[in-house]
Amino acid sequence: MSGIKKLAQQTIWYGASTILSRMLGYLLTPLLTSLFVASDFGKITTLFTIAAFLNIIFSFGMETTYFRFLTDRDEKNVFNTAFTTILLTTVFFSTILFFLVQPLSRLIELPEHPEYIYWVLLIVILDNLAVLPFARLRYSGRPVKFAIVKVLNILIQIGLVFFFLVFCKQSAPDSFWSQWYHPSVGVGYVILANLFASAFTFLLLSREWIGYRPSVSKALWGKMLHYTLPLLIVGFGGMVNDLIDRLMILRFYPGTVSERYTLSGIYSANYKLAIVIALFIQAFRMGAEPFFFKQSTSANAPQLYARVMKFFVITCCVCFLSVVLFLDAWKFFMGNKHPEYWTGLQVVPILMLAKIFLGIYYNLSVWYKITNRNNTGAWITLGGVVVTVAVNYWLIPIWGYYGCGIATVVCYGGMMTASYLSGQRYFPVPYDLKRIFGYILCCIILFAIHQYFLLFIPQLWIRFAIGFLFLGTFGWWVLKMEKEEFRQIPLFNRVIR
């Protein structure tokens, strides 16, 4: 249990700041959904979807590669080589894209605002230059600064969005503050807020990158590129699986441009209700990636990974039920000024299930990273991309964003299965599949029964009471099934006794 306890401590230290910053970031959703109609919110999500794709290309998978090569090499040499790689890819790709801004703006149906693309590119550049400084903080064990910088970044974004779109916009027309708001910029203020926050973050990390020297060890660089190229495919493919549906709605859903952006906005807003599992997965990955590499040489590593997986799935299941059993409350996360966002609530359980499969896949993917078989991971991800694109192409014209949700479940479920089967061949881990999928099936059954009760119960407080009853039932069952595991944890041991 000591290994799991150590992982939990790392997840808390580095994950708490990520959770806090992400939660603060998600607070922008009710603000933005109140300020903008669904079509405008769809434009915002489309632009940041593009940024997410570019981040993968620019960063070149160097964060994971940095951790991998620190196991037996000098940190400064690894950092300089990795940072040089990111710097070169950033300069190369950003130079090309700056000349393609006009075609890109026309491609996403925003020809009147090419400046949005320029601002997004600047954000991508700054964010990628901060990737390795953040990784260096994690490696050197400085969680306090890591947390402060992460939280300050999102606080600046929230503050500037509120300043421009609420304070300045609502100021008297002839006042000094009203001059800071120009209606023609519109949703661009959200992008500018992000740009200023990224610039400030990069400056705060100056101590981590100021000692950088553009030196490259050719032998090390060749090995790092060989290791990271498949990870680039994995990262890019993962981003395609996660975000391509928003772009495909704009191309394949029948209707006007405004209707397609509206559908994309509704789907994106409801997608954010998977926040609970998404935040936990992100926090877990922050602590798990360096932890798994450090534990890979241990004799009991497979048993440790199996136990981590089981506790991970249990936590994901609790997150799942905490959202889907209380959608009547979570819907107000999107505000009530534009109730059209609520029409997409039924896609949330589908997306939550997909997130569980994604989290399991992240756990399983450790096998190809520690055995240097990243090519297999790349092929699995490419298979997921084919499934995502094909199912979205098929279902979006028929079911809209519900087709996107189904495509996400099929994709991540397939990747999870493929990774498990491949991993058991090269790095066998004794996962307790019976209990893992038993817990997931239990959650689905509880949700289905809950939905049936809601057909006959209009009172909100009774709905919530039943939700808490079902959540408590699942918790009781888990404690009963995992009694011996929880006895090793002092707090749970007292509860069990």
N, C-alpha and C positions, 0 to 999 in steps of 0.2 A: 504493500500500500504506500510505501515511502515514495516510490516513483510517481504514482498518481498524485500524491500529496504535493510533491514538488511541482508537477505540472499545474496543479490547481493554483498554487501560489503565483507561478509565472503568469497564468491566465488572469488572475485577479490584478496583479501589478500592471501588466501591460494592456490587459483587456479592459479594465475599468475605465481608463482614459479614453479608449476607443469607443466603448459603449456610451460614456457620457457625451463625447463629442458627436457621435452619431445620433444620439437621442436629441441633443440640442439642434443638430442639423435637421432632424425630422420635424422639429417644431416649426421649421420654415414651411412645411407642407400645409398645415391649416392656415397659416398666414397667406401663402401664395394662392391657395384655392379660394380664399376669401377675396383676394385682390383681383384675381384673373379668372375669366371663364375657362372652361375646359380646353377650348381650342388654343388659347394662349399658354396654358399650363403644358399642353402637348408640345408647343414649340420649345419651351424651356427644357423639358425632358429629352427632346430630340437632340438639342445642342449638347447637353451633357452626356448623352449616349455616345455621340461622336467623340467627345473628349475621353470617355472611358476606353474606346477602341484605340485612340491614339496613344494613351498612356501605356498600353500593353506593348505597342510597337516601339515606342521611344525608350522604355525602361529595359527592354531586351531580356527580361527574366533575371536581371542581375542581383536582385535582392536575395532570392533563394541560392543563387550561385555563390554569392558572398558568404553566406552561412556555411555552405557545403565545403568551401575551400579553406575556411578558417580552422578546420579540424587539425591540420598538420602544416600550416604555413604562417608566415609573418603577417599580422593583421594589416600593417601599413602598406605592405606590398600588394596585398589582395585588394585593399580599398582603392589605392591609386589606379590599379589596372582596371577594376570594375568601374570606377568613376570616369576614367578616360573613355571606356566603351560607351557609357551612357551619354557622355558629352558628344562623342562623335555621331552617334545615332540621332541625337536630338538636333544637332546642327544640320545633318544631312536631310532628315525627313522634314524638318520645319522649313528649310529653304525651298524644298519642292512644293510643299503645301501652300506656302505664301503666294506662289504663282498660280495656284489652283483655287483661290478663294472664290472668285466669281462663278466658275462652274459648280463648285460645291454649294454655294448659296442657291443657285437655280435648281440643283438636284433635290434639295430638301424643301423646295417651294418657299424660299425666303429671299428672292432676288433683290428685294428692296432694302435688305439689311446685311450686306456683306461684312460690315464691321463686326457683327456678332461672331463671325468665323475667326476674324483676326484676334479678337479678345480671347476666344476659346483656345486658340493656338498658343497664346502667351501663357495662359493658365497651365496648359499641358507642359510647356517648357519648364516653368518654375516648379511644378509639382514633381516632375521627373528628376530634376536636379536635387530635390530634397529626399528622394527615395533612400539613397545610401547613407546620408547623414542620420536619418531616422533609424535605419538598420544598425548603424554604429552605436546609437544610444541603447538599442535593445541588447546588442552584444556586450557592451561595456557595463550593463546593469545600472542604468541611470533612468529609472522609471519616473522620477519626479519631473525632470525636465521634459521627458517624452510626453507626460500627461499635460503639463502646462502649455506646451507648444500646440498640441493637438486641440485642446479646449479653446485656447486663444484664437486659433484659426477660425473655428466655427462661430465663436462669439463675435468676431469682427464681421463675418458674413451676415449674421443675424442683425447686428447693429446697423450696418450700412444699408441693408434692405429696408429695415424699419425707417432709417433716416430719410432715404430717398423716396420710397414708395408710400410712406405714411406721413411722416412729419413734414417734409418739404412739399409733398403733393397736396396736403390738406392745409398748408399755410395760406394766409391771406394773399391774394393775387399780387398786391403791390409790396409785399414784404421782402426782406433780404433773403429769407430761406426759400421762398418760392422760385427764386432764380436758379436754384440748384436742380430743379426738376424740369425736364423737358419731355412733354408727352410723346415726341417722336422717338425717344429712346425706348420707351415701353419696357418690355421684359429684359431689355439689355442691362437694366440696373441690377438685375440678379447676377448677371455674368460679371459686371464690373465689381460688384461686392466680392465675388469669388476671386477675381483677379487681384484686388488689393490685399485680400487675406493671404493668398498664395505668396505674394511678394514679401509680405511681412513675415510669414513663416520661414521663408528661405533666409531672411536676414537673421532671424532668431537662431537658426542653426549654423551660423557662421563659424562658431568654434569647432564644429564637426567637419567642416569642409575647408576652412581657411588654410590648413596645413597641407592641402592637396598639392601634389606635384605631378605634372603630366608625364610620368614615367611608366613604361610598360615592360614587363618581363615577357619576352616573346614566348618562351616555353610555357609559362603560366597562362598567358593570354590564349594560346592555342587550346590548352586543356579547358579553360573556362568557356570559350566559345563552343567547343565540342559538347560541353555539358549543358550550356544554356540555350542553344538553338532549338532543341526539342521543347524546352520550357517556354520559349517564345510562342511556339505553335500551341502548346497547352493553354497558355494565358490568353492568347488571341481567340482560340477556339472557345474557351470558357466564356469570354466576353461576348462572343457571337451567340452562344447558347443563352446567355443571360439577358441580352439587350436587343438582339436583332429583331425580335417580334415587334418592338415599337416602330422600327423603320419599315418593316414589312407591312404593317397596318397602313402606313402612308402610301404604299405602292399598290397593294392588292385588295384593300377593302373598297367595295363599290360605293361611290358617293362623291360629293364635292371635296375640295381641299379642306374646307372648314369642317366638314363632317368627319373626315379622317383624322384631323388634328384633335377634334373633340373626343373621338373614340380613344385615341392614343393618350390623351390627358386623363380620361376616366380610368383607363387601365393602369396608367403609371401611378395615379394617386392611390388606387386600391392595392397595387403591388407593394407600396410602402407599408401596408398593414402587416406584411410579413416581417416587420421590423424586429420582432422579438427573437425569432429564430436567426434572422440575418445578423443581428447584433451578437448573439451568442456564438455563432459560427465564426464571425470575425474575431471576437475576443479569443476564442479557442485557438484559432490559427496563429494569432500573434504569439501565444505562448508555446503552441505545439510544435511549430516548425523547428526552432532551435533545439527544443527538448527532444524530439524524435531523433535528430541527428546525433545528439550527445548520448542517447540511450542505445543507438543502433549496434554498438559493439558489445553490449551486455548480453550475458548468456540467457537471461530470462526476458529479453526484449519482446519476443512474440507473445508471451503470456501477458506482459505489461500492455502491449498494444491492444490485445483482446479485451482486457478489462477497461481500458480507456474508452474503447468503442462502445461498450455496453453502457457505461455511465453517460457517455455523450448522447446516445440515443434516448436514454431515459429523460435527460434534460430537454432534448428537442421535443419529445412527446409532451412534456409539461408545458413548454412554450406553445406548442400547437393548440392544446386544449385551452390555454389561457387566452387565446385570440378567438378561435372559432366558436367557443361557447358563449362569448360575450360580444358578438359583432354589433349588437344593438347599442353598445357603449362605444366601441372602437370606431364606429362610423363618424362620430362627432370629431374624431381626429382630423377629418377632412373639412370641418366646419359645416355650418348649415345655411350659409348665404347662397351657395350654388348646389342645391340638392341633387342635381344631375349626377354628381360624383357617386352618390349612394346606389345608383343603378348597377354598379359593378361589384357589389359586395359578395355576390355568390361565387365569384372567381377566387376569392381570398382563400377558402379551404383547399382548393386545388393547388394554388401557389404555395401554401404552407406545406402540403405534402411533398411537393417538388423540392422545397428547401431542405426537408429532412433527408431525402435521397441525395441531394447535393452535399450535405454535411457528411453523410456516410461515405460518399465518394472521396471527399477530402481526406477522411481518415484512412481509407483504403490506399490512397495514392502514395502513402509513405513508402510502400514497398519498392516502387520503381525509382524513387529519389535516392534511397539509401543503397540500392543495388546498381546504380548508374545505368538503368534501363529506361531513360527518359523517352527514348524513341517509341516504346510501347505506350507510354502515357500520351504521346502526341497522336498516335494512331487511334487510341480510344477517344480522345477529344475530337479528332476529325470525324470519326464515326458519329459522335454526338451532334456535330455541326450539320452533317448530312440529314440526320433525323429531324433536327430542329427546323431547318429550312424546308424540307419536304412536307412535314406535317403542318407547319404554318402556311405554306403555299396552298395546301389542300383545304385547310379548315378556316382560315381567316375570311375568305369570301362567303363562307356559309354561316359560321358562328361568331365572327368578329373576335373580340378578345378572349372569349371562352375557348376558342380554338388555340389561342396563344397559351392559355393555361394548360390545356391538354398536351400540347407539344412540349411544354417544359417538363411535365411529369414523365412523359415517354422518353424524352432525351436523358434526363438525369437518372431515371430508373435503369435505362439501358447502359449508361456509363458506369453506374454502380455495379451492375451485374458483371460487365466485361472486366472491370478492374478487379473484382473479387476473384473471378475464375483465373485471370492471368496471374494475380498475386499469389494464389495458393500453389501455383506451379513453381514459381521462382523464390518465394519467401513465405512459406506456410505460416499462417497465424490461426490459432484455435478460437476463432470467433464463435460466440454462443448464438448461432443463427436462430435457434428455436425461440429463445427469449427476446432477442432483438426484434424479430418480426412479429412476435406475439404482442409486444408492447405497442408496436405501430398499428397492428390490426385492432387491438383493444381501443385505441384512440379513435380510429375510423368508426368503429361500431358505436362508441359513446356519442360521437358527433351525429351519426345518423339517427340514433334514438332521440337525441336532443332536438334535432330538426323536426322529427315527427311530433313531439310534444308541442313545439311552437305553433303548429297548425291549429291547435285548439286552445292555446293560452295567450290572450292578448295582453294580460297584465305584465308590465315590465319587471316588477320586483319578483314575481313568481318565476319568470324566465331566468333572472339572475340567480335565484335560489337554487333552481334545478342545475344551472351551470356550475355553481360552487359544489353542489352535491356530487355531480359527476367528476369534477376535478379532484375532490377529496377521495372518491371511490378509487380513482386511478392511483393516487398517492398511497392509499392503504394497501392496494394490491402489490404495488412495487415494493413497499416496505416488507410485506409478507414474503414475497419471492426472493428478495435480496437481503434477508435478515442477517445472514452470516457475513455478507460483504459490509453491511452498514455497522455491524458490531465492532468493526475495526476503526470506526470513526467515533471519537469520544462523544461528540454532540448527539449523533444518531443513536449511539449505544444507550445513552441515558433515556432517550425517547422510547426505544424498544423495550427497555426494562420497565 
